[in-house]
Amino acid sequence: MHRETDLYRQMSALQAKNFNTCFFCGCIATEYDFIPPLKYAEFYLKTREEADFYKVPACRECCYFLREDNSALLEQRVTVAKGSLARKYKRAIRIYEVWNPEEIEDLAYQLKHSVNAGMRLGKESCQRVAFSGFDFEADGVKHRAHFVKNVVFLVFGEKFASFRDALDYASKAYRIPKAKLLELFTEHNNCFDTAINSFHEKFTRKNLDKKLKAACASFALQHQQNIKFVMRTVEKYCTQDDNLTFEMALNKLYQEVIKK
Ligand SMILES: [Zn+2]
């Protein structure tokens, strides 16, 4: 029988700056991740299922994230590690994405301190999630595939490499508070365009409602009617006929009910 660890090909970074670096997140590597996990080595050998058999430099935290995962391919394990990282630091990442440094300056001391700590942790976490691995050699073969997709965020055709930059731009360009925009972005299938459109639609709708209320109130006063009655009737007319504006509905109410 062979020693299990002999089956694995050691992954070595091609460039010096990546020596002792965790392939998954870019932190200092203190241990190795075995792909597939050691306890499944025999299984993959026997079944001949596809497995990389890499010994990958990794940090303690990424090893911890991967301890229960039994996938046998580097690409799958990169996805698992990144997913766990993003989940664990979700709150800090959110703070980093949403807060502007100028806004933090205005906070009370205690809060400023904790938001700043969140910003630092969030920034570091974002960088770890975005870390794209490195070129490496294993068993004399060079590999340049990193399995981290270059994500691009679009805001009406404008391209951004990070979510934070896209959010910042969209918030300023379309005058929507970041926290609100973030909420709408999630609600609308992670799409900035529909999030922005829905915000402005809602805004127009609110304005319209205000105008409608004002028009009904002045109509009620002028014709000595109950305002609730006027609003109810206008709404009824408008649902019966989509083409009716509320001015037309008020006129109809006047012609059909009050004039008589
Ligand atoms: Zn790591």
py3Dmol code that shows the C-alpha trace and the ligand (Angstrom):
import py3Dmol

protein = """\
ATOM      1  CA  MET A   1       0.000   0.000   0.000  1.00  0.00           C
ATOM      2  CA  HIS A   2       1.163   3.516  -0.775  1.00  0.00           C
ATOM      3  CA  ARG A   3       1.254   6.291   1.732  1.00  0.00           C
ATOM      4  CA  GLU A   4      -1.746   8.444   1.032  1.00  0.00           C
ATOM      5  CA  THR A   5       0.179  11.681   1.087  1.00  0.00           C
ATOM      6  CA  ASP A   6       2.429  10.436  -1.742  1.00  0.00           C
ATOM      7  CA  LEU A   7      -0.532  10.527  -4.081  1.00  0.00           C
ATOM      8  CA  TYR A   8      -0.772  14.272  -3.844  1.00  0.00           C
ATOM      9  CA  ARG A   9       1.078  16.767  -6.009  1.00  0.00           C
ATOM     10  CA  GLN A  10       2.419  19.710  -4.087  1.00  0.00           C
ATOM     11  CA  MET A  11       1.235  23.033  -5.451  1.00  0.00           C
ATOM     12  CA  SER A  12       4.096  25.574  -5.692  1.00  0.00           C
ATOM     13  CA  ALA A  13       3.620  29.197  -6.612  1.00  0.00           C
ATOM     14  CA  LEU A  14       5.522  30.293  -9.713  1.00  0.00           C
ATOM     15  CA  GLN A  15       6.213  33.784  -8.415  1.00  0.00           C
ATOM     16  CA  ALA A  16       8.066  34.586  -5.218  1.00  0.00           C
ATOM     17  CA  LYS A  17       5.445  37.039  -4.017  1.00  0.00           C
ATOM     18  CA  ASN A  18       3.021  34.125  -3.738  1.00  0.00           C
ATOM     19  CA  PHE A  19       5.227  31.789  -1.733  1.00  0.00           C
ATOM     20  CA  ASN A  20       3.556  30.764   1.539  1.00  0.00           C
ATOM     21  CA  THR A  21       0.292  32.246   0.409  1.00  0.00           C
ATOM     22  CA  CYS A  22      -3.112  30.659   0.889  1.00  0.00           C
ATOM     23  CA  PHE A  23      -4.351  29.777  -2.604  1.00  0.00           C
ATOM     24  CA  PHE A  24      -7.934  30.402  -1.548  1.00  0.00           C
ATOM     25  CA  CYS A  25      -7.754  33.835   0.074  1.00  0.00           C
ATOM     26  CA  GLY A  26      -4.225  35.267  -0.150  1.00  0.00           C
ATOM     27  CA  CYS A  27      -3.478  35.212   3.598  1.00  0.00           C
ATOM     28  CA  ILE A  28      -0.303  33.630   4.946  1.00  0.00           C
ATOM     29  CA  ALA A  29      -0.448  29.866   4.468  1.00  0.00           C
ATOM     30  CA  THR A  30       0.282  27.852   7.596  1.00  0.00           C
ATOM     31  CA  GLU A  31      -1.049  24.466   6.527  1.00  0.00           C
ATOM     32  CA  TYR A  32      -2.130  22.379   3.563  1.00  0.00           C
ATOM     33  CA  ASP A  33      -5.501  21.556   2.130  1.00  0.00           C
ATOM     34  CA  PHE A  34      -5.625  18.127   0.491  1.00  0.00           C
ATOM     35  CA  ILE A  35      -7.828  17.856  -2.579  1.00  0.00           C
ATOM     36  CA  PRO A  36      -9.604  15.435  -2.305  1.00  0.00           C
ATOM     37  CA  PRO A  37      -9.497  15.234   1.511  1.00  0.00           C
ATOM     38  CA  LEU A  38      -7.114  12.528   2.755  1.00  0.00           C
ATOM     39  CA  LYS A  39      -9.902  10.347   4.078  1.00  0.00           C
ATOM     40  CA  TYR A  40     -11.399  10.117   0.566  1.00  0.00           C
ATOM     41  CA  ALA A  41      -8.139   9.446  -1.290  1.00  0.00           C
ATOM     42  CA  GLU A  42      -8.702   5.688  -1.501  1.00  0.00           C
ATOM     43  CA  PHE A  43     -12.273   6.193  -2.619  1.00  0.00           C
ATOM     44  CA  TYR A  44     -11.235   8.413  -5.531  1.00  0.00           C
ATOM     45  CA  LEU A  45      -8.433   6.064  -6.497  1.00  0.00           C
ATOM     46  CA  LYS A  46     -10.706   3.029  -6.534  1.00  0.00           C
ATOM     47  CA  THR A  47     -13.667   4.625  -8.279  1.00  0.00           C
ATOM     48  CA  ARG A  48     -11.447   6.571 -10.698  1.00  0.00           C
ATOM     49  CA  GLU A  49     -13.722   9.519 -10.248  1.00  0.00           C
ATOM     50  CA  GLU A  50     -12.126  12.781 -11.285  1.00  0.00           C
ATOM     51  CA  ALA A  51      -9.873  14.201  -8.564  1.00  0.00           C
ATOM     52  CA  ASP A  52      -7.007  16.720  -8.650  1.00  0.00           C
ATOM     53  CA  PHE A  53      -4.795  15.216  -5.925  1.00  0.00           C
ATOM     54  CA  TYR A  54      -3.275  18.578  -5.054  1.00  0.00           C
ATOM     55  CA  LYS A  55      -1.646  19.551  -1.811  1.00  0.00           C
ATOM     56  CA  VAL A  56      -2.544  23.221  -1.569  1.00  0.00           C
ATOM     57  CA  PRO A  57      -0.981  25.880   0.690  1.00  0.00           C
ATOM     58  CA  ALA A  58      -3.819  27.298   2.766  1.00  0.00           C
ATOM     59  CA  CYS A  59      -4.424  29.441   5.815  1.00  0.00           C
ATOM     60  CA  ARG A  60      -5.923  28.035   8.973  1.00  0.00           C
ATOM     61  CA  GLU A  61      -9.291  29.639   8.421  1.00  0.00           C
ATOM     62  CA  CYS A  62      -9.735  28.352   4.862  1.00  0.00           C
ATOM     63  CA  CYS A  63      -8.743  24.850   6.023  1.00  0.00           C
ATOM     64  CA  TYR A  64     -11.409  25.177   8.678  1.00  0.00           C
ATOM     65  CA  PHE A  65     -14.012  26.238   6.107  1.00  0.00           C
ATOM     66  CA  LEU A  66     -13.123  23.204   3.999  1.00  0.00           C
ATOM     67  CA  ARG A  67     -12.966  20.617   6.768  1.00  0.00           C
ATOM     68  CA  GLU A  68     -16.403  19.141   6.060  1.00  0.00           C
ATOM     69  CA  ASP A  69     -16.247  19.488   2.291  1.00  0.00           C
ATOM     70  CA  ASN A  70     -15.441  16.383   0.287  1.00  0.00           C
ATOM     71  CA  SER A  71     -15.098  17.799  -3.212  1.00  0.00           C
ATOM     72  CA  ALA A  72     -12.089  16.542  -5.130  1.00  0.00           C
ATOM     73  CA  LEU A  73     -11.433  19.382  -7.526  1.00  0.00           C
ATOM     74  CA  LEU A  74      -9.569  22.607  -6.831  1.00  0.00           C
ATOM     75  CA  GLU A  75     -12.217  24.675  -8.559  1.00  0.00           C
ATOM     76  CA  GLN A  76     -14.975  23.305  -6.341  1.00  0.00           C
ATOM     77  CA  ARG A  77     -12.995  23.907  -3.196  1.00  0.00           C
ATOM     78  CA  VAL A  78     -12.203  27.483  -4.204  1.00  0.00           C
ATOM     79  CA  THR A  79     -15.944  28.054  -4.537  1.00  0.00           C
ATOM     80  CA  VAL A  80     -16.661  26.503  -1.134  1.00  0.00           C
ATOM     81  CA  ALA A  81     -13.946  28.495   0.648  1.00  0.00           C
ATOM     82  CA  LYS A  82     -15.006  31.792  -0.939  1.00  0.00           C
ATOM     83  CA  GLY A  83     -18.641  31.118  -0.104  1.00  0.00           C
ATOM     84  CA  SER A  84     -17.836  30.463   3.558  1.00  0.00           C
ATOM     85  CA  LEU A  85     -15.651  33.560   3.741  1.00  0.00           C
ATOM     86  CA  ALA A  86     -18.369  35.757   2.270  1.00  0.00           C
ATOM     87  CA  ARG A  87     -20.970  34.328   4.668  1.00  0.00           C
ATOM     88  CA  LYS A  88     -18.859  34.612   7.797  1.00  0.00           C
ATOM     89  CA  TYR A  89     -17.922  38.254   7.177  1.00  0.00           C
ATOM     90  CA  LYS A  90     -21.195  39.292   5.598  1.00  0.00           C
ATOM     91  CA  ARG A  91     -21.888  42.021   8.164  1.00  0.00           C
ATOM     92  CA  ALA A  92     -18.475  43.643   7.895  1.00  0.00           C
ATOM     93  CA  ILE A  93     -18.557  43.424   4.097  1.00  0.00           C
ATOM     94  CA  ARG A  94     -21.935  45.175   4.163  1.00  0.00           C
ATOM     95  CA  ILE A  95     -20.518  47.986   6.298  1.00  0.00           C
ATOM     96  CA  TYR A  96     -17.577  48.361   3.928  1.00  0.00           C
ATOM     97  CA  GLU A  97     -19.879  48.484   0.915  1.00  0.00           C
ATOM     98  CA  VAL A  98     -22.446  50.881   2.317  1.00  0.00           C
ATOM     99  CA  TRP A  99     -20.648  53.437   4.500  1.00  0.00           C
ATOM    100  CA  ASN A 100     -18.832  56.463   3.141  1.00  0.00           C
ATOM    101  CA  PRO A 101     -15.756  57.629   5.043  1.00  0.00           C
ATOM    102  CA  GLU A 102     -17.259  61.163   5.257  1.00  0.00           C
ATOM    103  CA  GLU A 103     -20.385  59.823   6.941  1.00  0.00           C
ATOM    104  CA  ILE A 104     -18.326  57.966   9.530  1.00  0.00           C
ATOM    105  CA  GLU A 105     -16.586  61.190  10.515  1.00  0.00           C
ATOM    106  CA  ASP A 106     -19.917  62.576  11.724  1.00  0.00           C
ATOM    107  CA  LEU A 107     -20.669  59.683  14.064  1.00  0.00           C
ATOM    108  CA  ALA A 108     -20.412  59.717  17.842  1.00  0.00           C
ATOM    109  CA  TYR A 109     -17.068  58.425  19.109  1.00  0.00           C
ATOM    110  CA  GLN A 110     -18.186  54.943  20.201  1.00  0.00           C
ATOM    111  CA  LEU A 111     -20.105  54.241  17.035  1.00  0.00           C
ATOM    112  CA  LYS A 112     -17.358  55.690  14.852  1.00  0.00           C
ATOM    113  CA  HIS A 113     -14.910  53.316  16.464  1.00  0.00           C
ATOM    114  CA  SER A 114     -17.016  50.238  15.774  1.00  0.00           C
ATOM    115  CA  VAL A 115     -17.987  51.245  12.230  1.00  0.00           C
ATOM    116  CA  ASN A 116     -14.318  51.864  11.451  1.00  0.00           C
ATOM    117  CA  ALA A 117     -13.419  48.419  12.764  1.00  0.00           C
ATOM    118  CA  GLY A 118     -16.178  46.981  10.565  1.00  0.00           C
ATOM    119  CA  MET A 119     -14.800  48.906   7.578  1.00  0.00           C
ATOM    120  CA  ARG A 120     -11.323  47.461   8.060  1.00  0.00           C
ATOM    121  CA  LEU A 121     -12.562  43.908   8.489  1.00  0.00           C
ATOM    122  CA  GLY A 122     -14.995  44.341   5.588  1.00  0.00           C
ATOM    123  CA  LYS A 123     -12.275  45.621   3.277  1.00  0.00           C
ATOM    124  CA  GLU A 124      -9.943  42.766   4.152  1.00  0.00           C
ATOM    125  CA  SER A 125     -12.755  40.238   3.694  1.00  0.00           C
ATOM    126  CA  CYS A 126     -13.668  41.677   0.304  1.00  0.00           C
ATOM    127  CA  GLN A 127     -10.052  41.374  -0.797  1.00  0.00           C
ATOM    128  CA  ARG A 128      -9.875  37.771   0.421  1.00  0.00           C
ATOM    129  CA  VAL A 129     -13.067  36.831  -1.402  1.00  0.00           C
ATOM    130  CA  ALA A 130     -11.803  38.529  -4.569  1.00  0.00           C
ATOM    131  CA  PHE A 131      -8.274  37.035  -4.330  1.00  0.00           C
ATOM    132  CA  SER A 132      -7.782  35.207  -7.601  1.00  0.00           C
ATOM    133  CA  GLY A 133      -5.222  32.563  -6.591  1.00  0.00           C
ATOM    134  CA  PHE A 134      -1.875  32.430  -8.381  1.00  0.00           C
ATOM    135  CA  ASP A 135      -0.005  30.661 -11.160  1.00  0.00           C
ATOM    136  CA  PHE A 136       1.455  27.445  -9.838  1.00  0.00           C
ATOM    137  CA  GLU A 137       3.363  24.335 -10.684  1.00  0.00           C
ATOM    138  CA  ALA A 138       2.410  20.817  -9.646  1.00  0.00           C
ATOM    139  CA  ASP A 139       4.431  17.779 -10.690  1.00  0.00           C
ATOM    140  CA  GLY A 140       6.343  19.846 -13.229  1.00  0.00           C
ATOM    141  CA  VAL A 141       3.192  21.105 -14.933  1.00  0.00           C
ATOM    142  CA  LYS A 142       2.403  24.810 -14.910  1.00  0.00           C
ATOM    143  CA  HIS A 143      -1.142  25.936 -14.287  1.00  0.00           C
ATOM    144  CA  ARG A 144      -2.597  29.324 -14.873  1.00  0.00           C
ATOM    145  CA  ALA A 145      -6.266  28.721 -14.279  1.00  0.00           C
ATOM    146  CA  HIS A 146      -7.422  30.368 -11.073  1.00  0.00           C
ATOM    147  CA  PHE A 147     -11.113  29.517 -11.014  1.00  0.00           C
ATOM    148  CA  VAL A 148     -12.121  32.906  -9.760  1.00  0.00           C
ATOM    149  CA  LYS A 149     -14.472  34.542 -12.186  1.00  0.00           C
ATOM    150  CA  ASN A 150     -13.942  38.194 -12.943  1.00  0.00           C
ATOM    151  CA  VAL A 151     -17.257  39.543 -11.816  1.00  0.00           C
ATOM    152  CA  VAL A 152     -18.438  42.709 -13.488  1.00  0.00           C
ATOM    153  CA  PHE A 153     -21.229  44.846 -12.104  1.00  0.00           C
ATOM    154  CA  LEU A 154     -23.271  46.839 -14.554  1.00  0.00           C
ATOM    155  CA  VAL A 155     -25.162  50.039 -13.908  1.00  0.00           C
ATOM    156  CA  PHE A 156     -26.983  50.956 -17.116  1.00  0.00           C
ATOM    157  CA  GLY A 157     -24.022  49.923 -19.217  1.00  0.00           C
ATOM    158  CA  GLU A 158     -21.289  51.341 -16.935  1.00  0.00           C
ATOM    159  CA  LYS A 159     -18.948  48.544 -15.835  1.00  0.00           C
ATOM    160  CA  PHE A 160     -17.498  48.140 -12.323  1.00  0.00           C
ATOM    161  CA  ALA A 161     -15.055  45.542 -11.038  1.00  0.00           C
ATOM    162  CA  SER A 162     -16.339  45.673  -7.471  1.00  0.00           C
ATOM    163  CA  PHE A 163     -19.788  45.776  -5.990  1.00  0.00           C
ATOM    164  CA  ARG A 164     -18.731  48.599  -3.696  1.00  0.00           C
ATOM    165  CA  ASP A 165     -17.742  50.876  -6.588  1.00  0.00           C
ATOM    166  CA  ALA A 166     -20.919  50.049  -8.505  1.00  0.00           C
ATOM    167  CA  LEU A 167     -23.079  50.799  -5.472  1.00  0.00           C
ATOM    168  CA  ASP A 168     -21.247  54.045  -4.812  1.00  0.00           C
ATOM    169  CA  TYR A 169     -21.644  55.192  -8.409  1.00  0.00           C
ATOM    170  CA  ALA A 170     -25.295  54.158  -8.697  1.00  0.00           C
ATOM    171  CA  SER A 171     -26.193  55.810  -5.414  1.00  0.00           C
ATOM    172  CA  LYS A 172     -24.629  59.119  -6.414  1.00  0.00           C
ATOM    173  CA  ALA A 173     -25.677  59.137 -10.067  1.00  0.00           C
ATOM    174  CA  TYR A 174     -29.291  58.176  -9.392  1.00  0.00           C
ATOM    175  CA  ARG A 175     -29.688  59.854  -6.012  1.00  0.00           C
ATOM    176  CA  ILE A 176     -30.713  56.839  -4.007  1.00  0.00           C
ATOM    177  CA  PRO A 177     -29.401  56.266  -0.451  1.00  0.00           C
ATOM    178  CA  LYS A 178     -26.967  53.334  -0.485  1.00  0.00           C
ATOM    179  CA  ALA A 179     -28.790  51.255   2.123  1.00  0.00           C
ATOM    180  CA  LYS A 180     -32.064  51.613   0.210  1.00  0.00           C
ATOM    181  CA  LEU A 181     -30.402  50.793  -3.088  1.00  0.00           C
ATOM    182  CA  LEU A 182     -28.745  47.724  -1.602  1.00  0.00           C
ATOM    183  CA  GLU A 183     -32.112  46.504  -0.352  1.00  0.00           C
ATOM    184  CA  LEU A 184     -33.701  47.008  -3.784  1.00  0.00           C
ATOM    185  CA  PHE A 185     -30.719  45.402  -5.526  1.00  0.00           C
ATOM    186  CA  THR A 186     -31.264  42.211  -3.502  1.00  0.00           C
ATOM    187  CA  GLU A 187     -35.024  42.365  -4.052  1.00  0.00           C
ATOM    188  CA  HIS A 188     -34.555  42.681  -7.799  1.00  0.00           C
ATOM    189  CA  ASN A 189     -32.399  39.674  -8.517  1.00  0.00           C
ATOM    190  CA  ASN A 190     -29.094  41.480  -7.981  1.00  0.00           C
ATOM    191  CA  CYS A 191     -29.699  43.879 -10.826  1.00  0.00           C
ATOM    192  CA  PHE A 192     -28.883  47.567 -10.475  1.00  0.00           C
ATOM    193  CA  ASP A 193     -30.955  48.672 -13.461  1.00  0.00           C
ATOM    194  CA  THR A 194     -34.258  47.259 -12.246  1.00  0.00           C
ATOM    195  CA  ALA A 195     -33.500  48.342  -8.668  1.00  0.00           C
ATOM    196  CA  ILE A 196     -32.974  51.937  -9.805  1.00  0.00           C
ATOM    197  CA  ASN A 197     -36.049  51.883 -12.050  1.00  0.00           C
ATOM    198  CA  SER A 198     -38.227  50.493  -9.288  1.00  0.00           C
ATOM    199  CA  PHE A 199     -37.058  53.190  -6.883  1.00  0.00           C
ATOM    200  CA  HIS A 200     -37.970  55.954  -9.285  1.00  0.00           C
ATOM    201  CA  GLU A 201     -41.284  54.335 -10.171  1.00  0.00           C
ATOM    202  CA  LYS A 202     -42.209  54.126  -6.502  1.00  0.00           C
ATOM    203  CA  PHE A 203     -41.121  57.704  -6.065  1.00  0.00           C
ATOM    204  CA  THR A 204     -43.288  58.884  -8.956  1.00  0.00           C
ATOM    205  CA  ARG A 205     -46.182  56.828  -7.591  1.00  0.00           C
ATOM    206  CA  LYS A 206     -45.822  58.468  -4.175  1.00  0.00           C
ATOM    207  CA  ASN A 207     -45.836  61.910  -5.761  1.00  0.00           C
ATOM    208  CA  LEU A 208     -48.875  60.979  -7.793  1.00  0.00           C
ATOM    209  CA  ASP A 209     -50.704  59.776  -4.682  1.00  0.00           C
ATOM    210  CA  LYS A 210     -49.941  63.074  -2.982  1.00  0.00           C
ATOM    211  CA  LYS A 211     -51.287  65.028  -5.956  1.00  0.00           C
ATOM    212  CA  LEU A 212     -54.378  62.826  -6.093  1.00  0.00           C
ATOM    213  CA  LYS A 213     -55.110  63.418  -2.414  1.00  0.00           C
ATOM    214  CA  ALA A 214     -54.712  67.163  -2.815  1.00  0.00           C
ATOM    215  CA  ALA A 215     -56.979  67.282  -5.873  1.00  0.00           C
ATOM    216  CA  CYS A 216     -59.674  65.201  -4.132  1.00  0.00           C
ATOM    217  CA  ALA A 217     -59.497  67.395  -1.036  1.00  0.00           C
ATOM    218  CA  SER A 218     -59.998  70.604  -2.989  1.00  0.00           C
ATOM    219  CA  PHE A 219     -62.760  69.001  -5.066  1.00  0.00           C
ATOM    220  CA  ALA A 220     -64.546  67.857  -1.882  1.00  0.00           C
ATOM    221  CA  LEU A 221     -64.292  71.329  -0.403  1.00  0.00           C
ATOM    222  CA  GLN A 222     -65.519  73.062  -3.527  1.00  0.00           C
ATOM    223  CA  HIS A 223     -68.537  70.811  -3.953  1.00  0.00           C
ATOM    224  CA  GLN A 224     -69.191  70.191  -0.299  1.00  0.00           C
ATOM    225  CA  GLN A 225     -68.614  66.484  -0.501  1.00  0.00           C
ATOM    226  CA  ASN A 226     -67.058  64.015   1.872  1.00  0.00           C
ATOM    227  CA  ILE A 227     -63.359  63.601   0.946  1.00  0.00           C
ATOM    228  CA  LYS A 228     -63.368  59.863   1.550  1.00  0.00           C
ATOM    229  CA  PHE A 229     -66.323  59.483  -0.773  1.00  0.00           C
ATOM    230  CA  VAL A 230     -64.551  61.494  -3.454  1.00  0.00           C
ATOM    231  CA  MET A 231     -61.363  59.438  -3.200  1.00  0.00           C
ATOM    232  CA  ARG A 232     -63.204  56.127  -3.197  1.00  0.00           C
ATOM    233  CA  THR A 233     -65.173  57.079  -6.294  1.00  0.00           C
ATOM    234  CA  VAL A 234     -62.124  58.356  -8.163  1.00  0.00           C
ATOM    235  CA  GLU A 235     -60.279  55.123  -7.373  1.00  0.00           C
ATOM    236  CA  LYS A 236     -63.264  53.090  -8.533  1.00  0.00           C
ATOM    237  CA  TYR A 237     -63.465  54.982 -11.841  1.00  0.00           C
ATOM    238  CA  CYS A 238     -59.734  54.589 -12.384  1.00  0.00           C
ATOM    239  CA  THR A 239     -59.765  50.834 -11.818  1.00  0.00           C
ATOM    240  CA  GLN A 240     -62.730  50.470 -14.148  1.00  0.00           C
ATOM    241  CA  ASP A 241     -60.950  52.371 -16.888  1.00  0.00           C
ATOM    242  CA  ASP A 242     -57.156  52.327 -17.098  1.00  0.00           C
ATOM    243  CA  ASN A 243     -57.070  55.272 -19.487  1.00  0.00           C
ATOM    244  CA  LEU A 244     -58.668  57.621 -16.999  1.00  0.00           C
ATOM    245  CA  THR A 245     -56.427  60.184 -15.306  1.00  0.00           C
ATOM    246  CA  PHE A 246     -57.601  61.327 -11.886  1.00  0.00           C
ATOM    247  CA  GLU A 247     -58.526  64.739 -13.294  1.00  0.00           C
ATOM    248  CA  MET A 248     -60.802  62.954 -15.773  1.00  0.00           C
ATOM    249  CA  ALA A 249     -62.232  60.824 -12.980  1.00  0.00           C
ATOM    250  CA  LEU A 250     -63.049  63.920 -10.905  1.00  0.00           C
ATOM    251  CA  ASN A 251     -64.748  65.448 -13.891  1.00  0.00           C
ATOM    252  CA  LYS A 252     -66.774  62.272 -14.400  1.00  0.00           C
ATOM    253  CA  LEU A 253     -67.794  62.343 -10.760  1.00  0.00           C
ATOM    254  CA  TYR A 254     -68.936  65.913 -11.194  1.00  0.00           C
ATOM    255  CA  GLN A 255     -70.922  65.177 -14.348  1.00  0.00           C
ATOM    256  CA  GLU A 256     -72.526  61.952 -13.144  1.00  0.00           C
ATOM    257  CA  VAL A 257     -73.193  62.600  -9.500  1.00  0.00           C
ATOM    258  CA  ILE A 258     -72.876  66.178  -8.337  1.00  0.00           C
ATOM    259  CA  LYS A 259     -74.310  68.098 -11.247  1.00  0.00           C
ATOM    260  CA  LYS A 260     -77.573  66.078 -11.024  1.00  0.00           C
TER     261      LYS A 260
END
"""
ligand_1 = """\
1
ZN
Zn -7.129 31.324 3.289
"""
view = py3Dmol.view(width=600, height=400)
view.addModel(protein, "pdb")
view.setStyle({"model": 0}, {"cartoon": {"style": "trace"}})
view.addModel(ligand_1, "xyz")
view.setStyle({"model": 1}, {"stick": {}})
view.zoomTo()
view.show()
